[in-house]
Each structure stands twice: as structure tokens, then as C-alpha cells.
């Protein structure tokens, strides 16, 4: 199974606002989104393509070599919706494909092409849940529970900090 993701649509879900226009996109947000999706895809053993509205940013190299994810930009004056619909026209049912978008016409195009579809909000919830599980595993106990008074005293001595400072 592979995912085909409407990047701007998912970005507004991640940022909690609607809509995100190409002129309002901060490339750093797109990169954050791409890496979050990459971690999720690695965990579930899937691959995906994500497409954002508009032209490639000047720092396109930040989007290369992201594991499990290929990042596309629809091109100057083009929206991801049109790019996805074009891609679906060449889709063959031998490949299991799920389109991620909350746009009704994009989801309808996916159904018409024989692909699956999932709303961006639902997909983002899955991404967040997978990362919450992963954080629980990766956080060291001292970060979660704090350090002991003895460790605090030791560090204060090492850095020459007196209690009354």
C-alpha cells in the first residue's frame, strides 16, 4: 500500500488552520510535516508521495532523501489537487493506493480511479498516535521523572553554583 498525500490540505490540519495558500506556506512547516510523515511511514512499513501547491522552494534540497517519502510541488500556478487527479488517471489497481485529502473532489477522484481515500484529519491523527507511542519509548526516565536531589546537588557543585544563588 502507498499513500498519495495532498500536502497543503494536511498542512492546514497540522497547523490547525484553514486554508493554507501557497503564498502563506513556510517551507520549514512543509519540512516538519514531511519528516513527521516519514517517521510514521517507517513505523508502519509504507511509502508515500506528498504534493504541495505551487512551485518548488529555493531550498528544495531540504526535501530530498527523506526516507519513505517523495516530495513534489505541483508547479507554478498549479494546485496539488490537479496534480493528484492527473496522477490518479494513470493509476492501475494492481498498486494499492490511498489518497489523503479532505477535499471532496479529490476523494471522489480517488474512488473513481479505484484507489482508497482517507481524510487528512484521520491520517494526521494516525501520525500523531504513532509518534506518541514512539516518544514513550525514546524518552529517558530522567527526562520524564526528573533527576534526584543528589544528582542536582552534584551538578550544582560541578558548575560552582551555591544554593542561595
C-alpha positions in Angstrom: 0.0 0.0 0.0 1.2 3.5 -0.8 -0.2 6.9 0.1 -0.7 9.9 -2.2 -1.0 13.0 0.1 -2.4 16.4 -0.6 0.3 18.4 1.2 -1.4 21.7 1.7 -4.5 20.0 2.9 -2.6 18.0 5.5 -0.5 21.1 6.4 -3.6 23.1 7.5 -4.6 20.1 9.7 -1.1 20.1 11.2 -1.1 23.8 11.8 -4.7 23.9 13.0 -5.9 26.5 10.4 -7.6 26.6 7.1 -6.8 27.2 4.3 -3.1 27.3 3.7 -2.4 29.1 0.5 0.9 28.6 -1.4 1.9 32.2 -0.6 1.4 31.6 3.1 3.4 28.4 3.3 6.5 28.5 5.4 9.0 25.9 3.9 10.0 24.9 7.4 6.5 23.8 8.1 6.5 21.6 5.0 9.8 20.1 6.0 8.5 19.4 9.6 5.4 17.8 8.1 7.5 15.7 5.7 9.7 14.3 8.4 6.7 13.6 10.7 5.1 11.6 7.9 8.4 9.8 7.2 8.7 8.6 10.8 5.1 7.3 10.6 5.7 5.6 7.3 8.8 3.9 8.6 6.9 2.7 11.6 4.0 1.2 9.5 6.3 0.0 6.7 4.7 2.1 3.9 5.8 4.5 1.2 4.2 7.8 0.2 4.3 10.7 -2.1 3.2 14.2 -0.9 2.5 17.1 -3.2 2.2 20.8 -2.3 0.7 23.6 -4.3 2.8 25.9 -6.3 6.5 25.9 -7.4 9.5 24.3 -5.7 11.0 26.4 -2.9 14.6 27.6 -3.4 15.8 25.2 -0.7 14.4 22.1 -2.4 17.4 20.1 -1.1 15.7 20.0 2.3 13.1 17.8 0.8 15.4 15.2 -0.8 16.5 12.0 0.9 13.6 11.8 3.3 13.1 8.1 4.0 9.8 6.5 2.7 8.5 9.8 1.3 8.9 11.5 -2.1 8.1 15.2 -2.0 6.6 17.0 -5.1 5.5 20.5 -5.8 2.7 21.0 -8.4 4.5 23.8 -10.2 4.0 27.5 -10.7 0.3 28.4 -10.6 -0.8 24.7 -10.1 -2.5 23.2 -7.2 -1.8 19.8 -5.6 -5.5 18.8 -6.3 -4.9 18.9 -10.1 -1.6 17.1 -9.8 -3.2 14.3 -7.7 -6.1 13.9 -10.1 -3.6 13.7 -13.0 -1.7 11.0 -11.2 -4.9 9.1 -10.5 -5.7 8.9 -14.2 -2.5 6.8 -14.7 -3.2 4.7 -11.6 -3.6 1.0 -12.0 -5.5 -1.1 -9.5 -2.6 -3.5 -9.1 -1.0 -0.9 -6.8 -2.8 -0.4 -3.5 -3.0 3.4 -3.2 -4.7 5.5 -0.6 -5.2 9.2 -1.3 -5.0 11.5 1.8 -7.1 14.6 1.4 -10.2 16.3 3.0 -11.2 17.8 -0.4 -14.3 16.1 -1.5 -13.5 16.3 -5.2 -10.0 14.7 -4.7 -11.5 11.9 -2.6 -14.2 11.3 -5.3 -11.4 11.2 -7.9 -9.7 8.5 -5.8 -12.8 6.4 -5.5 -13.5 6.8 -9.3 -9.9 5.6 -10.0 -10.3 2.6 -7.7 -8.0 3.9 -5.0 -8.7 4.2 -1.4 -9.1 7.5 0.4 -8.8 8.9 3.9 -9.5 12.3 5.3 -6.4 14.4 6.2 -7.6 14.7 9.8 -7.8 11.0 10.2 -4.4 10.4 8.7 -2.8 13.1 10.9 -4.4 11.5 14.0 -2.6 8.3 13.0 0.7 10.1 12.5 0.4 11.7 16.0 -0.6 8.5 17.7 2.4 6.7 16.2 4.7 9.4 17.4 3.2 9.4 20.9 4.0 5.7 21.1 7.5 6.3 19.9 8.1 9.2 22.4 7.1 7.0 25.3 9.8 4.5 24.2 12.6 7.1 23.4 12.3 9.4 26.5 14.9 8.6 29.1 13.4 8.1 32.6 15.4 11.1 34.0 13.6 13.4 31.5 10.2 12.1 32.4 10.7 11.7 36.1 13.4 14.4 36.7 16.7 13.9 38.5 17.2 13.2 42.1 18.2 15.7 44.7 21.6 14.1 45.0 22.2 14.5 41.2 21.0 18.1 41.4 23.5 18.7 44.3 26.3 17.1 42.3 25.6 19.3 39.2 25.4 22.4 41.3 28.8 21.6 42.8 30.3 20.8 39.3 29.1 24.2 38.0 30.1 26.0 41.2 26.5 27.1 41.9 25.6 27.7 45.6 22.1 27.0 46.8 21.5 30.7 47.7 22.3 32.0 44.2 
